[in-house]
């Protein structure tokens, strides 16, 4: 696996740095997003700041379909119908 080509940006007179668009998109950094800045072993590291991990994760597994419980209950109802049909046929 090859490493991604490093991105470069100039520091403005005010100390501003523009994060390249592909990285902003990849990490969900939008206008107003707070980032954490760390000094890590001689490297400056920017981390998107997750305000509330529970709130940020809410809904990420939703697919719009039935819940697992509803699916299991529906499957159990079908099983029960098949069992009753076997008894009646028997």
PERA-V684489 format. One record per backbone hydrogen bond with DSSP energy under -1.0 kcal/mol. CO is the residue of the C=O (numbers start at 0). NH is the residue of the N-H. If there is no record, write none. Layout:
BEGIN
co-><CO:CO>
nh-><NH:NH>
END
This chain:
BEGIN
co-><11:15:19:20:21:22:23:29:33:35:37:39:42:44:46:51:52:53:56:58:66:67:68:69:70:71:72:73:74:75:76:77:78:79:80:81:82:83:84:85>
nh-><14:11:23:24:25:26:28:32:48:46:44:42:39:37:35:55:56:57:59:61:70:71:72:73:74:75:76:77:78:79:80:81:82:83:84:85:86:87:88:89>
END
